[in-house]
Amino acid sequence: MRVAVVGLGWAGRTIWLPRLAGHPAYRVTAVVEPDPAAKDSAPEDAEFLGDADLLEPRAVDLAVVAVPNHLHAPVAERLLARGVPVFLEKPVCLSVEEADRLADAERAGGAVLLAGSAAAHREDVRTLAEAAAALGPLRHVELSWVRAGGVPDGGGWFTDRRRAGGGALVDLGWHLLDAATTVLGGDTVFRDVLGSVSADFVNDRARTAGWRGGERPAGRGDVEDTVRGFLVTDAGVSVALRASWASHEAVDTTRITVEGAAGSATLTCTFGFSPNRRPARLTRTRDGVTTDVPLRGEPVGAEYARQLDLLPAQLLDPSARGAAAARARHTVSVVERLYASARAPRRDATEADATEADATEADGAASAA
């Protein structure tokens, strides 16, 4: 397949170009990047273009879009409308409106939109989903991805709400929501959504994600570094979620616990590329007895290569048309609801006490009457 890589930021250079170059199903024939200095990072035999609109639809079979978040949907929308199939990094879009525009462009251009969802392609997450299926009716799922320190690109677009769309929720939380859907099933609908956010570390220079390289001085970020959410599905399953770019922990830890009527299962590992990792371990608990579930080891980042294995067949699958946009619409709607809940006006303690006193007085008056 002839592939164009759109965007030579950290993800384009570090995740996608090396894996595409090493995969027998792909040949990178074009690279799109407005910064001419990035040409040194592009394959020598690939055409170097300054704008995605210069891509000739007949010259590529797929565009892998890895641009800053606020450009994901606009760039993909233009490519799809011109008939270029697109594989889009998460977050696929930053609003329900953008998801709808992607679906419209997909229909108009006759091209297929595919979307990245790394967490769902991890071997340990798949094994957890299999273990969860044996737990009887599910009651509760708890997901957390907590970094000791890992604010990405401090002072750059990642911590700028206008360009990133949000902080840890958009970055790490999207993966956790995908993992929740993998465990609960693809047709999950969240009836209730509550959330809170905080930003204690986002402008702390010592908390940047050093493994990414090229980190800038912190101090200008206006996004959250931590989100906490509590969700309930229409089937009554509760879901607790936490995503943190930084914390007071010593090791970057991802933990997913699934509780069912017949027991529970817990996966402890580290998502992503941080070198400050925990080894993956999956356990199952029933009647007070905890046992280990065997896991097949895999190299860091294997889930990204696994996605590339599947793309050729997905491009030929008629049922793929519209599916990615629909999934993205569902996920981003949950993101929007979490942010809306977190930003809702809160009563302070004085107001709460006054309201409680009024209610008590009213109850007393009603009893006397």
Beta strands, then each sheet from edge to edge (+ up, - down):
strand 1: 2-6
strand 2: 27-32
strand 3: 47-49
strand 4: 62-65
strand 5: 86-88
strand 6: 113-115
strand 7: 138-146
strand 8: 190-198
strand 9: 226-233
strand 10: 238-244
strand 11: 253-260
strand 12: 263-269
strand 13: 281-286
strand 14: 289-293
sheet 1: 3+ 2+ 1+ 4+ 5+ 6+
sheet 2: 8+ 9- 10+ 7+ 11- 12+ 13- 14+
end
